Amino acid sequence: MLLGLDVRTQLKDIFEKEFKDPVTLRVFSQAIGCETCQTVEELVKELVEVVGEDRVKYEIHTPLIDKETAEKYKVDRIPTIVIEGDKDYGIRYIGLPAGLEFSTLVQGILQVSKRKPNLSEKTLELVKQIDVPIDLMVFVTTSCGYCPSAAVTAYNFALASDYITAKVIDASENPDLAERFQVVGVPKIVINEGLAEFVGAQPENAFLGYIIAVYEKLKKDGQGAGG
């Protein structure tokens, strides 16, 4: 049993209070060549058992077999958890959401269940103008106290716009990416492969500032999609 009795009680309580509409967790995993996949599957299974299948369903996909689904969700790493509501909001967790990062998974599920982002009206107005793809990568570790806050903020931005995707990536499980994007401290947020990046759990308006800066750069460079 991965989830202790205290955690199970807390989960039941928080889902009773905050959960709204059904969520599907798509777990991309495989038995061979993946140290944490089995644990991710077990964790998700226990979570669903605790909160109820009427609220959260899960499906296990093996990318090598289920290639079409992996391509559809643009999954190229395992384990990856897609948190889906009425549609795919571009919200991903890449790695095992253990330790403090378990709360990132839980908060992601709760936010998707509400089908709307926890962002200010002013932020939502500015995000509405975005019409080019913005990809947020949030590098985290399971022992980082500030990481869940940065991760959930990114998830909220993905919920706010069909053009924004948010991938929360466990840096220790994905050392090639961590090295490529020079992740020394976490949380580290990398936007569109490095067009902008920053370290730390920044407040919403600062996070927005980086997103808008990347958007304006893309528009200026002629990558606009209409308008």
C-alpha positions, 0 to 999 in steps of 0.5 A: 500500500503506497497511500497511508491511512492518513493520506487516504482520509485527507484525500476523501475529505478534499475530494468531497469538498472540492471535486466537481466533474469527472476526470480521466488519468491516462497513464503511459507506462511499460513493464520493461526499461522503466524503473518507476512505471509500476509504482506510478500505475499502483499509485494511480490505482490506489488514488482512484480506489480512494476517491471513487471511479465515479470521479476519477477513471484511469487507463494504462497505455503502453506506447510501444503497443498503443502507438496511435494514442501515444501520438495523439497525446504527444507522449514520448516519455514514460511514465507520463500521466495525462490529466484529462477532463471533457477534453485534453487540456495539455496537462502532463506529469512526467515521472513518479509524483511521489513525495511532495509532488503527490500534491501536484497530481492531486491539485491538478486533478481537482483543478481539471475537475472544475474545468476552469483555471484558478487565475485572476480575471485580469490574467485570463483577459491577457491569456485570451489573446494568445493564438500561438503554441506556448509550451511550459516545462516545469522541472521539479524534484519530489523533495522541493517545497516550492515545486508544487506551487509552480507546477499547479500555476502552470497547469492553471495556465494550460486550463486557461488556453487551448494554446498553452500546454504544461508539462511537469517533469521530474528532473531526476528521472529525466536527467537528459532534459535536466542537463539540456535545459541546465536545471541546477535549481528547482522549480525551473520553468522553461518556455518554448524550449528556452525562449524564456526561463526562470527559477522559483515559484513566481507569483501569477503575474510574474509567470504571466509576464514571461508567457506574454513575452514569449508570445510577443516574440513569436508574433514578432518573428512571424509565427502568429496563427491568424491575427 
